[in-house]
Amino acid sequence: MSTPTIEPLATLPSELKVVLKEGTERCLQKILGANLTSRFGVESSALADLRMAIVNKDVKNDATILDDFCRLVPLTQYESYLPFITKLMERPCKLSEVENLLAPGLPNFLCSSSTTSGNKPKYIPKYTQFSQDPSVADLSAGAGTTAVVYSVNSRGLLEVVSDSGEVVHTIPLTVSSAVRWRTTMNWTIETDESRMMSIVPGHVAPWATGLITHHRSFLLIHALFMLANRHVEKIHTLYVTVFMDIVNCIQQDWEILLSSIRDGSIPDIDHIDHVRAQMQAHMHADPQRAEELRHIGPPLSCSGWAQHTWPMLKTLASICSGAFSGSLPKARIVLGPNITIHNHAYGCTEGLVCKALNFGDTGAYIVDTEDVFEFLDVADMQLPCNIVQGWGVQAGRLYQPVYTSRNGLWRYLIDDIIEVIGFHPHKGLPVFKYSARKSPGMRLYCFTLTEADLASVIQAINIKDIIEVQEFTVVHDQRKCPETVGFFVEIVGDDVGPNAPLARQKAFGALVEMNFAVQAHFDAGRVRQPTIRIVKPGTFTEYRRWKVETQGIDISQVKIPVVMRDQEALEWMEKRVVREL
């Protein structure tokens, strides 16, 4: 029996305002009761006014605490926490310096950000209060035969020592997606060895596949176990680009995969020796399946290939909004029309996790957490008085999330822009969709283009008779004067459409529609029409592999930046251009 579709309300009824406010008060009281006693809570100048205002109050029960919090706690950013988090990176890492740092006790994990923007990674400690991921919990509750493609690797262990030098605690350095999986499934680093030979019930691949760190090997092994099992009902990846990378891997290594399935052998590839024996124990010869796959052919041999390959497949669960939406058209071709694409979550390294409003949604989310989620209108100055609560937002307006967490963040300003589209009809929670990163996408001469602007340009030219864009990135093109916006695009199919020569003009028209200053600067000779360079098929898959293997970025965390600023990455991309429009 299918679950009824939830339609957001345009406005919030008064009775749901009360429910939402009471829920926020309860969450805030729990956070204050625990985290005000942390070192950050006691020492941070950002909380000085709050400490003075509530010195004689019962923070767990006093109804005025929410008002004090809203009036007196400023917006914070990563720099506010850096002096405290740095203590976790010191050697030796002393218990006396890091206990009760941002929240009570010691962190269970230290999460690093993806560095997609090219900046240094941020490190966010996660304590036992770290919430379970509902999308992961769904898998553990029996979602049918599922191909789970996630990395659960750690990049090392931070040892916390006592004054005498004894190791009293270890903190894995990892990424937030791995933490959500480990926390929800109760997979601790210490018990990894005991699971190496096992397969989680309902999953396709052995648990050990999540410990492969090399990009191509990770994709190839997951592709092998997926192809070997014709009963797959659900494919679960962090991003839709990971699914497409697996598709490209199957296309390139088709014969290797069929041979392994026929013979029941793990292929002879590098970087898997630490898990080869554990995976081989679950790989059995299946000549019939190999012949069935050979008859179907590789992914790009027919439309709806996935439905032929896995007749029981119903769902691809992947994040596919924002910058990842460019991969949806080709994913749809591979999947066919009958398989649901479910955009299961919105999240960030800082810990905020939101779930899809409905099954099959590709962009509508709600915050359903015990943390506090507030909103700052992007048109307002970044001041505490401009922060609004969930019951005060308006549908159709753009906001930045403001996040106060059980893991010790206080009114942390998330660098995203979201659009509120309504309210949950039963819970009153704001329903929103992701729009773009807040940080400026690109500045040309004397005007700025946001990431959302640049994505809109791609939408304007992503037409079958011009070019069908699978993935893209944007650079500041200064190869000749005057400067302009430069697009690197990977297209769907083998060739462009008959009207491809119109692409640059159409892209320019889209820019003018978004920013009237573009036309004036063009007329004055300060900027030129956007450039569009088409890269060879598989370039963006190769880019992710290159980033993993040369810069140590976790497989689950590697992304394509909307705006590419890394000069080395730019030079890498330029070598793969096959045509310029």
ZAKOLRO-772329 format. One record per residue (C-alpha): x, y, z. Coordinates in steps of 0.1 Angstrom, whole numbers, padded with zeros to 4 digits, always signed. Example, Ala and Ser with C-alpha at 12.3 -4.5 7.8 and 13.67 -1.06 7.14 Angstrom:
! residues 2
+0123-0045+0078/+0137-0011+0071/
***
This chain:
! residues 581
+0000+0000+0000/+0015+0033-0011/+0020+0062+0013/-0002+0093+0005/+0017+0122-0010/+0021+0151+0014/+0012+0185-0001/+0028+0215+0017/+0005+0242+0031/+0011+0277+0017/+0006+0293+0052/+0010+0279+0087/-0022+0276+0108/-0021+0291+0143/-0025+0257+0160/+0006+0243+0141/+0026+0275+0151/+0020+0265+0187/+0032+0229+0180/+0063+0241+0162/+0072+0266+0189/+0068+0241+0217/+0089+0216+0199/+0117+0242+0193/+0116+0252+0230/+0120+0215+0241/+0149+0210+0218/+0166+0242+0228/+0162+0235+0265/+0179+0201+0261/+0208+0216+0242/+0213+0244+0267/+0211+0221+0296/+0239+0199+0282/+0262+0222+0262/+0263+0254+0283/+0286+0235+0306/+0311+0227+0278/+0343+0246+0275/+0329+0265+0245/+0297+0272+0265/+0317+0285+0295/+0345+0303+0277/+0332+0316+0243/+0327+0353+0241/+0298+0346+0217/+0278+0333+0247/+0288+0358+0273/+0255+0378+0272/+0234+0346+0273/+0254+0333+0303/+0247+0365+0322/+0210+0365+0314/+0202+0330+0325/+0226+0327+0355/+0197+0322+0379/+0173+0304+0356/+0164+0267+0352/+0174+0263+0316/+0156+0230+0312/+0122+0243+0323/+0121+0281+0321/+0098+0293+0292/+0117+0325+0288/+0149+0307+0276/+0139+0308+0240/+0135+0345+0240/+0169+0349+0258/+0185+0327+0232/+0170+0346+0202/+0180+0380+0216/+0215+0373+0229/+0232+0346+0209/+0249+0359+0177/+0255+0342+0145/+0286+0321+0145/+0309+0306+0118/+0337+0281+0118/+0363+0306+0130/+0344+0309+0163/+0351+0272+0170/+0385+0269+0155/+0405+0277+0187/+0387+0249+0204/+0387+0223+0176/+0425+0230+0170/+0431+0213+0204/+0419+0180+0189/+0447+0183+0163/+0475+0189+0188/+0501+0161+0195/+0498+0149+0221/+0461+0154+0223/+0455+0158+0260/+0424+0147+0278/+0425+0177+0300/+0424+0200+0269/+0396+0183+0249/+0372+0168+0273/+0338+0186+0273/+0351+0207+0244/+0319+0216+0225/+0296+0192+0242/+0298+0168+0272/+0324+0141+0271/+0347+0133+0242/+0339+0132+0205/+0331+0098+0189/+0342+0111+0155/+0360+0141+0139/+0344+0149+0105/+0362+0167+0077/+0345+0187+0050/+0348+0179+0013/+0369+0210+0003/+0349+0212-0029/+0354+0250-0029/+0392+0245-0028/+0395+0259+0008/+0411+0240+0036/+0389+0213+0052/+0368+0221+0082/+0368+0197+0111/+0336+0192+0131/+0335+0169+0162/+0306+0146+0166/+0295+0133+0200/+0271+0105+0210/+0242+0129+0204/+0248+0127+0167/+0214+0119+0152/+0207+0088+0131/+0201+0092+0094/+0165+0083+0086/+0175+0072+0051/+0201+0048+0066/+0175+0036+0091/+0151+0028+0063/+0177+0004+0048/+0183-0014+0081/+0145-0018+0085/+0142-0041+0055/+0140-0023+0021/+0144-0054-0001/+0176-0064-0017/+0197-0033-0018/+0230-0023-0035/+0245+0001-0009/+0274+0021-0024/+0290+0040+0005/+0325+0044+0020/+0329+0039+0057/+0366+0045+0058/+0384+0066+0084/+0415+0086+0076/+0432+0077+0108/+0427+0077+0146/+0434+0106+0169/+0446+0093+0202/+0435+0112+0234/+0460+0107+0263/+0459+0113+0300/+0485+0134+0319/+0505+0102+0323/+0506+0096+0286/+0481+0066+0286/+0457+0064+0256/+0422+0068+0270/+0402+0074+0239/+0405+0072+0201/+0387+0095+0177/+0383+0084+0140/+0389+0111+0114/+0363+0105+0087/+0335+0122+0067/+0299+0129+0079/+0283+0103+0056/+0304+0075+0070/+0295+0087+0106/+0258+0086+0098/+0261+0051+0085/+0282+0039+0114/+0260+0056+0140/+0227+0044+0126/+0240+0008+0121/+0261+0008+0153/+0293+0000+0134/+0323+0011+0155/+0358+0012+0143/+0368-0012+0170/+0345-0039+0158/+0354-0036+0120/+0374-0067+0120/+0345-0088+0132/+0323-0077+0103/+0349-0082+0075/+0334-0115+0063/+0298-0105+0067/+0270-0091+0045/+0245-0069+0061/+0211-0086+0057/+0194-0074+0026/+0226-0058+0011/+0242-0071-0020/+0279-0065-0013/+0301-0077+0016/+0306-0051+0043/+0343-0050+0035/+0336-0032+0002/+0330+0000+0022/+0367-0001+0032/+0381+0002-0003/+0398+0036-0006/+0409+0036-0043/+0383+0052-0066/+0383+0029-0096/+0386-0002-0074/+0357+0010-0052/+0335+0015-0082/+0345-0017-0100/+0339-0040-0070/+0306-0025-0062/+0296-0028-0099/+0306-0065-0097/+0284-0074-0068/+0255-0053-0082/+0257-0070-0116/+0261-0105-0101/+0227-0102-0083/+0197-0100-0106/+0174-0095-0076/+0184-0060-0067/+0154-0039-0058/+0171-0007-0047/+0203+0011-0054/+0215+0035-0027/+0244+0060-0033/+0252+0093-0016/+0250+0113-0049/+0235+0105-0083/+0270+0112-0098/+0283+0081-0079/+0256+0060-0096/+0266+0074-0130/+0303+0068-0122/+0294+0031-0116/+0275+0030-0149/+0306+0044-0167/+0328+0019-0149/+0305-0010-0161/+0306+0004-0196/+0345+0006-0196/+0351-0027-0178/+0323-0048-0192/+0344-0078-0202/+0363-0079-0169/+0330-0079-0149/+0314-0106-0170/+0345-0128-0168/+0345-0124-0130/+0308-0133-0127/+0312-0163-0150/+0342-0176-0131/+0332-0165-0096/+0365-0146-0091/+0374-0112-0078/+0392-0094-0106/+0430-0089-0104/+0431-0052-0096/+0452-0031-0073/+0443-0016-0039/+0419-0043-0027/+0444-0069-0011/+0432-0059+0024/+0397-0071+0016/+0402-0095-0013/+0398-0127+0008/+0366-0114+0025/+0350-0105-0008/+0361-0137-0026/+0342-0157+0001/+0310-0142-0012/+0317-0144-0050/+0305-0176-0067/+0307-0187-0103/+0275-0180-0122/+0279-0187-0159/+0241-0183-0165/+0241-0148-0150/+0271-0138-0171/+0254-0151-0203/+0222-0132-0193/+0242-0100-0190/+0260-0105-0222/+0227-0109-0240/+0215-0076-0224/+0247-0057-0233/+0265-0029-0215/+0247+0002-0201/+0247+0024-0231/+0236-0003-0255/+0199+0003-0248/+0175+0027-0231/+0162+0015-0198/+0192-0008-0194/+0189-0010-0156/+0154-0024-0158/+0166-0052-0181/+0196-0059-0159/+0177-0059-0126/+0140-0068-0133/+0130-0062-0097/+0147-0027-0094/+0122-0001-0082/+0143+0028-0067/+0175+0047-0071/+0181+0066-0038/+0206+0094-0043/+0210+0131-0037/+0203+0147-0070/+0194+0183-0063/+0214+0214-0069/+0247+0208-0087/+0240+0171-0089/+0208+0176-0110/+0228+0177-0142/+0233+0140-0140/+0195+0132-0138/+0188+0131-0176/+0214+0105-0183/+0205+0086-0152/+0169+0085-0164/+0180+0071-0197/+0199+0043-0180/+0171+0036-0155/+0141+0039-0179/+0108+0055-0170/+0095+0030-0143/+0123+0033-0117/+0118+0059-0090/+0146+0084-0083/+0144+0093-0047/+0164+0123-0034/+0167+0110+0001/+0184+0137+0021/+0199+0171+0024/+0229+0174+0048/+0262+0190+0056/+0293+0183+0075/+0282+0204+0104/+0256+0178+0111/+0224+0192+0098/+0204+0164+0081/+0170+0168+0065/+0149+0141+0049/+0127+0141+0018/+0091+0152+0022/+0078+0124+0000/+0091+0092-0014/+0102+0100-0050/+0108+0137-0043/+0139+0151-0061/+0141+0183-0041/+0116+0189-0012/+0129+0184+0023/+0118+0189+0059/+0139+0192+0091/+0129+0165+0114/+0155+0166+0142/+0161+0173+0178/+0184+0202+0169/+0173+0238+0164/+0169+0250+0129/+0164+0288+0122/+0164+0309+0091/+0181+0341+0079/+0166+0358+0049/+0193+0363+0023/+0182+0398+0017/+0188+0408+0054/+0220+0417+0071/+0236+0389+0091/+0224+0401+0125/+0206+0381+0153/+0176+0403+0151/+0170+0392+0115/+0169+0355+0123/+0134+0341+0121/+0120+0309+0135/+0103+0281+0115/+0069+0295+0122/+0079+0329+0109/+0092+0320+0074/+0073+0328+0043/+0068+0305+0013/+0087+0317-0018/+0115+0334+0001/+0152+0325+0002/+0170+0318+0035/+0202+0306+0049/+0199+0278+0075/+0210+0288+0110/+0219+0256+0130/+0222+0250+0168/+0232+0214+0174/+0235+0189+0202/+0271+0185+0190/+0280+0220+0202/+0273+0245+0174/+0255+0277+0183/+0235+0296+0156/+0260+0284+0130/+0254+0300+0096/+0253+0273+0070/+0267+0285+0037/+0237+0274+0016/+0206+0291+0002/+0173+0273+0005/+0138+0283-0007/+0109+0277+0016/+0080+0263-0004/+0054+0257+0024/+0047+0238+0056/+0041+0203+0066/+0003+0199+0071/+0007+0178+0103/+0039+0188+0119/+0041+0225+0108/+0077+0221+0098/+0089+0243+0070/+0093+0225+0037/+0121+0237+0015/+0142+0230-0015/+0180+0235-0019/+0189+0265-0042/+0226+0271-0042/+0257+0278-0021/+0257+0312-0005/+0292+0321-0014/+0295+0341-0046/+0299+0319-0076/+0319+0342-0098/+0328+0379-0101/+0333+0394-0135/+0343+0430-0139/+0319+0447-0115/+0290+0422-0112/+0286+0389-0094/+0270+0356-0106/+0258+0332-0080/+0260+0294-0084/+0223+0294-0089/+0227+0319-0118/+0253+0297-0134/+0231+0266-0130/+0203+0285-0147/+0225+0292-0177/+0231+0255-0181/+0193+0249-0179/+0188+0275-0207/+0211+0256-0231/+0203+0221-0219/+0180+0214-0248/+0180+0184-0271/+0186+0203-0303/+0214+0223-0287/+0233+0202-0262/+0222+0178-0235/+0243+0184-0205/+0252+0156-0181/+0276+0174-0158/+0293+0208-0159/+0317+0231-0141/+0324+0268-0146/+0357+0288-0147/+0367+0324-0150/+0378+0323-0186/+0407+0348-0191/+0423+0331-0221/+0418+0363-0241/+0404+0397-0235/+0378+0406-0225/+0371+0380-0197/+0340+0359-0196/+0323+0329-0180/+0337+0296-0192/+0317+0263-0191/+0332+0229-0193/+0304+0204-0201/+0301+0167-0206/+0272+0159-0229/+0247+0130-0231/+0252+0110-0262/+0279+0112-0289/+0272+0146-0305/+0256+0180-0301/+0222+0190-0315/+0217+0208-0349/+0213+0242-0331/+0245+0238-0310/+0260+0270-0327/+0234+0290-0309/+0245+0278-0275/+0268+0307-0267/+0242+0333-0277/+0215+0315-0257/+0238+0313-0226/+0245+0350-0230/+0208+0357-0232/+0202+0338-0200/+0229+0359-0182/+0213+0391-0194/+0179+0380-0181/+0194+0374-0146/+0216+0405-0145/+0208+0435-0167/+0244+0448-0161/+0258+0420-0183/+0245+0436-0215/+0259+0470-0206/+0293+0456-0199/+0292+0435-0231/+0283+0466-0251/+0312+0484-0236/+0336+0457-0245/+0343+0447-0208/+0330+0411-0211/+0324+0387-0240/+0299+0359-0247/+0303+0328-0225/+0325+0301-0238/+0314+0264-0239/+0340+0237-0241/+0329+0201-0244/+0350+0175-0227/+0354+0138-0237/+0329+0113-0223/+0338+0101-0187/+0358+0132-0179/+0339+0141-0147/+0341+0105-0135/+0379+0107-0141/+0380+0140-0123/+0365+0125-0092/+0389+0096-0094/+0419+0120-0099/+0408+0140-0068/+0405+0108-0047/+0438+0094-0057/+0460+0125-0057/+0445+0146-0029/+0432+0120-0005/+0395+0130-0006/+0371+0104+0006/+0353+0085-0022/+0319+0094-0007/+0328+0131-0003/+0343+0140-0037/+0322+0165-0057/+0324+0186-0088/+0325+0223-0078/+0301+0246-0097/+0329+0271-0099/+0364+0257-0104/+0391+0278-0089/+0419+0253-0085/+0445+0261-0112/+0458+0225-0113/+0422+0212-0117/+0416+0237-0145/+0447+0226-0164/+0436+0190-0159/+0401+0198-0174/+0416+0217-0203/+0435+0187-0215/+0402+0168-0219/+0384+0193-0242/+0374+0178-0275/+0353+0206-0289/+0346+0243-0283/+0313+0258-0294/
***
